[in-house]
Amino acid sequence: EEPYLHLPCPVHALRPVPIGDTEPPLQYVELRNLASSAAQYTLDTTPLDKVSAENFGYPVFTCQNPSGRIPAGGCVLLSMKFNPLEPKEYRTDLTVAVRGSHPSDLLHEYPLIVVGQGYHPNKIGPEALREMAAGDFQAVAAEPGGVR
């Protein structure tokens, strides 16, 4: 069986990051191989280079592991860093190429859109920040009568 990659969503929104953050967090995009054979993947980083070129050569998006192996039935987390220069939305359209056991055998190409929101840490209120990061946190029910 040839490798088959599953992306939970073709558009992956990274967590918002403040401009000027000297150590932006690693964020992850899951690549899951649903087949019974291993897959080699390669992320085309040309679009990441293009975003950098559009931003004075600054690496707005970087990927720590743009190629590797996904075991049969396993997954790999693409390690991404998003380091915005301006308080705006950034977007890059990437392609993940999947090969079988022979590196010359291109089996599939999968689109992956990565979006990141930069914000100014001193010009955004807590409510706006909560809205930007709405999907990052899970609500926790409080005890009746308040927190003890």
C-alpha positions, 0 to 999 in steps of 0.5 A, spaced: 500 500 500 502 506 498 503 512 503 497 516 504 498 523 508 492 525 512 492 533 514 486 534 519 485 541 515 488 544 509 489 551 513 493 551 519 492 557 523 498 558 528 497 561 535 498 569 535 505 571 536 507 578 539 511 582 534 518 583 537 518 576 541 525 574 541 523 567 542 517 565 539 514 558 541 515 552 536 508 550 534 506 544 530 502 541 524 501 534 524 502 530 518 499 523 519 500 517 514 494 512 514 497 507 510 501 501 512 507 503 509 512 508 511 513 515 507 518 520 506 515 527 506 519 534 503 516 540 505 517 545 499 520 551 503 520 556 497 514 559 499 517 560 506 523 564 503 518 568 499 515 571 505 522 572 508 524 576 502 517 580 502 519 582 509 526 585 508 530 578 508 527 576 515 525 569 517 517 570 519 516 563 518 521 557 519 520 550 519 525 546 523 524 539 520 522 540 512 523 533 511 523 526 514 520 519 514 513 518 517 512 511 519 506 506 517 500 508 521 504 514 524 505 521 524 510 527 524 509 534 527 512 539 523 515 544 528 514 551 525 516 558 528 512 564 526 516 570 528 512 576 525 515 583 524 508 587 524 501 587 527 498 583 521 496 576 518 501 573 514 499 567 510 504 562 506 501 556 501 506 550 502 506 543 498 508 537 502 511 532 497 510 524 499 514 519 496 514 511 497 520 507 499 524 510 493 526 517 493 525 518 486 518 516 486 513 522 487 506 519 490 502 525 492 503 532 493 498 535 499 497 543 499 498 546 506 496 553 508 499 556 514 496 563 517 499 567 523 497 573 526 502 578 529 500 583 534 503 589 538 503 587 545 502 594 548 496 595 543 491 590 544 487 588 550 485 582 553 479 581 550 481 582 543 487 577 544 482 572 547 478 572 541 485 571 536 487 565 540 480 562 541 481 555 539 487 555 543 484 554 550 479 549 553 474 552 557 474 549 565 468 549 569 468 552 575 466 549 582 459 551 584 460 557 589 466 559 586 473 557 585 476 555 592 
